[in-house]
């Protein structure tokens, strides 16, 4: 049991990931968390979720600015879509600790503003990269520490359509979102995309940045950095087919002169078999981390480790735990707040992910080129850009 009183939590955003993971897992740990307030731009959805979790008016807020002012809150869990910078900054200014889903934001400027505000207000901001708290991933980190001369890392994400992984969750939805709020959100996102990758970028590439790179690949870039540290440069990026709304991406990153990382993310919609693996290879060992679909609760992350023992190739398949990664990150957040610890996945950590992803994008289409690819032109990763 927790050694401190439960954190009084307000949740902003009652959509899919809130319903599938965060809200049920909060309810499983009443010793650590007490859900006090909800906010969503859909009044019907907020009312329905409030009824499920015993959060009644006046603790339901259409405007998140009102929620963060709630005097009975210790922390805010931010789960809405798009850039989360406005909600994070509002919570910080209200003196609340923050656990925020990825992406933290779209631009480096937003990340810098969040970092400065958090330092000034003395609050903790943790980014919800659940893979970094996954028991299988942490087991792999321990095994990797004993590997020498890592030569090659291969990351593959084969992403099917999400419907096959969502239907059993019975997610509540609502269409009664005010049209003016939708328009304002779209306009705000477009301005941020202009700032992040330039105003002349095609609509298809804008979607690549916002939905694929920042929306999905950010998880694996963060997990990669947690294993190997900071990459030195992006050697190449290819996005294909040209102009497709369901693209594939392959990028190659360099760690010094001896290690290369090849990362392919591809949307393969019809086969319901989500596949996500980080494979780390050295002359003596091979280590594979095989993540399940993020929408399947309590599915373990198997780790496969190959080595030579007494002249024979051996393979160990490890199931470290059935503890849910989303739940583990919630408990890590509780410990950070109650013990005054800096989070593993901090604002600075998320900022470095954005810097790497922007360089991956720039390697495909550097600023100044009009629709041309830049195959073969490497880009140095500068986390301070």
Helices and strands as residue ranges (DSSP letters): E 7-12, H 16-17, I 18-22, H 23-28, E 33-39, H 43-52, E 60-61, H 64-68, E 75-78, H 85-93, E 97-101, H 108-121, E 125-128, G 130-133, H 135-144, E 150-159, H 163-166, G 167-169, H 179-197, H 203-207, I 208-217, H 218-228, E 233-240, E 248-255, E 259-267, E 275-282, E 286-291, E 302-309, E 312-318, H 325-339, H 347-364, E 379-380
